[in-house]
Amino acid sequence: MKNFNFKSAANTKEATKLATGRATFLAGGMSLLPAIKLRLAGYSDLINIKKIKGLSGIKVSSKSLRIGSLTKHVEVATSKEVKKTISSLASLAEGIGDPQVRNRGTIGGSIANNDPAADYPSACLALNATIHTSKRKIPAEKFFKGMFETDLKKGELIEAVEFEVPVKSSYAKFSNPASRYAVVGVYVAKLKNEARVAITGAGSSVFRSKELESALNNNFSASAIDNVNISSKGLNSDIHASAEYRAHIIKVMARRAVSTC
Ligand SMILES: Cc1cc2nc3c(=O)[nH]c(=O)nc-3n(C[C@H](O)[C@H](O)[C@H](O)COP(=O)(O)OP(=O)(O)OC[C@H]3O[C@@H](n4cnc5c(N)ncnc54)[C@H](O)[C@@H]3O)c2cc1C
């Protein structure tokens, strides 16, 4: 359905009130509009949230980095605060799509969409993020439910994403040369209490690798990954890469991420 009503919300309360029935929020439109155009999705109303003040911007504290949902990828990529606090997050944003996508796409839109090959979901899981919505705070662990599926309820708006500041971290992506979406992306973070490894592009949704985490919790070094066995069972197999190839690339990207931490 390509016909829809276009409405603009001035604040979060108005946006959530308007988002009833077959309505949805419009942020950068980089994923939503192609889906509508290709008739993969149809809505009665698009609620423009871009005019809502306070949903954009970056705040740093000693323990966390909070990024407003309407903050564009280019803003994260070029932010001095992000580069200083979690530089891997700035590099991740710099590697998303192309300049057009980075100048329109938002962090909130990316995680709400939960594309299995999107980059930010891996940062959320690895950096123990909390998703702040109009209703509640959701730990990243509970937020990403499956392919293009999240824990968000109808009319629930993401307001910000809060990342734990790690001791060190790095993101390595083997990207599709056309779209730059991840064929496999591995986000490694050494947090205060544990090492975390989140993988995107390889499965139906982002996931943590217990095998890699256990190896890195014993010894946080690239060589610790050498003896880890990554099973191809359940991994994506498509025109870009077989499941076996993805399993191999996970190890390669994990080693690369750890050695650039
Ligand atoms: C050519 C191309 C290449 C790309 N390459 C990459 C890549 O390499 N890596 C990558 O990660 N991504 C990539 N993307 C996706 C890109 O990052 C999008 O910007 C992102 O997925 C969606 O953000 P958006 O702001 O455009 O959201 P929209 O398209 O406006 O919305 C997407 C979905 O999120 C919902 N939504 C938006 N904001 C909120 C909110 N605040 N609260 C609740 N729901 C909300 C919308 O209702 C909609 O369902 C690419 C896109 C394109 C077109």
The ligand as a Gaussian input file, in Angstrom:
#p B3LYP/6-31G(d) Opt

LIG

0 1
 C       21.677000       1.795000       0.520000
 C       21.600000       1.536000       1.994000
 C       22.704000       1.026000       2.635000
 C       22.658000       0.765000       4.013000
 N       23.764000       0.235000       4.621000
 C       23.724000      -0.024000       5.936000
 C       24.872000      -0.557000       6.615000
 O       25.951000      -0.746000       6.052000
 N       24.741000      -0.816000       7.941000
 C       23.579000      -0.570000       8.643000
 O       23.523000      -0.826000       9.838000
 N       22.506000      -0.039000       8.036000
 C       22.531000       0.233000       6.711000
 N       21.434000       0.801000       6.107000
 C       20.230000       1.095000       6.926000
 C       20.360000       2.467000       7.545000
 O       21.253000       2.422000       8.622000
 C       19.026000       3.044000       8.007000
 O       19.251000       4.385000       8.256000
 C       18.422000       2.483000       9.289000
 O       18.230000       1.100000       9.196000
 C       17.044000       3.050000       9.560000
 O       17.135000       4.321000      10.116000
 P       16.118000       5.469000       9.690000
 O       16.350000       6.596000      10.620000
 O       16.266000       5.756000       8.243000
 O       14.697000       4.809000      10.040000
 P       13.356000       4.718000       9.185000
 O       13.610000       4.117000       7.854000
 O       12.665000       6.039000       9.206000
 O       12.542000       3.717000      10.111000
 C       12.886000       2.352000      10.185000
 C       11.928000       1.652000      11.162000
 O       12.175000       2.098000      12.495000
 C       11.012000       2.697000      13.075000
 N       11.511000       3.812000      13.877000
 C       12.311000       4.820000      13.454000
 N       12.638000       5.611000      14.494000
 C       12.034000       5.083000      15.593000
 C       12.014000       5.440000      16.969000
 N       12.691000       6.496000      17.438000
 N       11.284000       4.685000      17.811000
 C       10.608000       3.612000      17.368000
 N       10.587000       3.211000      16.081000
 C       11.307000       3.943000      15.206000
 C       10.145000       3.095000      11.893000
 O        8.779000       3.137000      12.244000
 C       10.451000       1.980000      10.907000
 O        9.700000       0.833000      11.223000
 C       21.471000       1.057000       4.746000
 C       20.355000       1.605000       4.101000
 C       20.416000       1.841000       2.749000
 C       19.207000       2.447000       2.068000

